[in-house]
Amino acid sequence: MPLQIRDTVPNLEAHTTAGTLRYHKSTADPWAVPSSQPSDFTPLCTTDFGHSTNITPELDHRDAKIIRLSVDPPNNHATSASNNKQTQRHPPNHP
């Protein structure tokens, strides 16, 4: 089911790098930015993580948070986060 702008995202539950996430409870702040990624270690994923990590202070200022949706299991993300720290100067800081 494709989502459109202003659609309500299903209240999914997922195991993340930050523990169990219940979407509606975790996005109780005024704004949430759901973001999907291809697989870990792809160029798009690496640069997107780097950019979104760098703008996190601005998103915090605006009461917004990024929630990433991934095809990979959470335990694969530790290696990817280390790679991001090396290539983008910061590890990802959002679930």
C-alpha positions as semicolon CSV with decimal commas, in nm:
position;residue;x (nm);y (nm);z (nm)
1;M;0,000;0,000;0,000
2;P;0,171;0,321;-0,110
3;L;0,148;0,618;0,122
4;Q;0,077;0,971;0,009
5;I;0,155;1,298;0,182
6;R;-0,083;1,349;0,476
7;D;-0,173;0,978;0,493
8;T;-0,167;0,816;0,836
9;V;0,118;0,569;0,861
10;P;0,011;0,228;0,993
11;N;0,091;0,177;1,361
12;L;0,368;-0,072;1,301
13;E;0,591;-0,230;1,563
14;A;0,952;-0,303;1,475
15;H;1,277;-0,405;1,636
16;T;1,528;-0,126;1,579
17;T;1,880;-0,023;1,673
18;A;1,716;0,177;1,955
19;G;1,497;-0,109;2,081
20;T;1,136;-0,186;2,001
21;L;0,961;0,095;1,819
22;R;0,586;0,141;1,818
23;Y;0,543;0,390;1,540
24;H;0,259;0,607;1,669
25;K;0,403;0,622;2,022
26;S;0,756;0,692;1,896
27;T;0,639;0,970;1,668
28;A;0,425;1,154;1,922
29;D;0,631;1,466;1,852
30;P;0,462;1,707;1,611
31;W;0,657;1,581;1,308
32;A;0,810;1,254;1,196
33;V;0,997;1,188;0,875
34;P;0,965;0,823;0,773
35;S;1,256;0,739;0,549
36;S;1,318;0,413;0,369
37;Q;1,656;0,294;0,257
38;P;1,777;0,025;0,024
39;S;2,027;-0,213;0,178
40;D;2,313;-0,123;0,414
41;F;2,640;-0,017;0,251
42;T;2,484;0,122;-0,066
43;P;2,610;0,468;-0,171
44;L;2,263;0,617;-0,134
45;C;2,217;0,478;0,215
46;T;2,561;0,591;0,330
47;T;2,531;0,951;0,208
48;D;2,168;0,982;0,317
49;F;2,257;0,864;0,668
50;G;2,545;1,109;0,680
51;H;2,332;1,403;0,572
52;S;2,038;1,323;0,798
53;T;2,272;1,280;1,095
54;N;2,426;1,620;1,025
55;I;2,085;1,793;1,021
56;T;1,959;1,624;1,338
57;P;2,018;1,936;1,554
58;E;1,797;2,138;1,317
59;L;1,529;1,868;1,323
60;D;1,543;1,860;1,704
61;H;1,494;2,238;1,706
62;R;1,181;2,188;1,493
63;D;1,045;1,897;1,705
64;A;1,090;1,654;1,417
65;K;1,253;1,314;1,409
66;I;1,364;1,070;1,143
67;I;1,248;0,709;1,154
68;R;1,431;0,480;0,911
69;L;1,271;0,177;0,753
70;S;1,515;-0,085;0,631
71;V;1,514;-0,420;0,457
72;D;1,809;-0,530;0,673
73;P;1,778;-0,666;1,030
74;P;1,891;-0,436;1,316
75;N;2,197;-0,647;1,401
76;N;2,342;-0,570;1,054
77;H;2,329;-0,198;1,124
78;A;2,616;-0,195;1,376
79;T;2,870;-0,263;1,102
80;S;2,698;-0,015;0,874
81;A;2,702;0,251;1,148
82;S;3,077;0,201;1,189
83;N;3,119;0,241;0,814
84;N;2,913;0,561;0,824
85;K;3,128;0,700;1,103
86;Q;3,438;0,645;0,889
87;T;3,296;0,778;0,562
88;Q;3,053;1,047;0,682
89;R;3,222;1,149;1,010
90;H;2,918;1,057;1,222
91;P;2,734;0,732;1,294
92;P;2,356;0,738;1,236
93;N;2,170;0,870;1,540
94;H;1,811;0,770;1,473
95;P;1,627;0,435;1,485
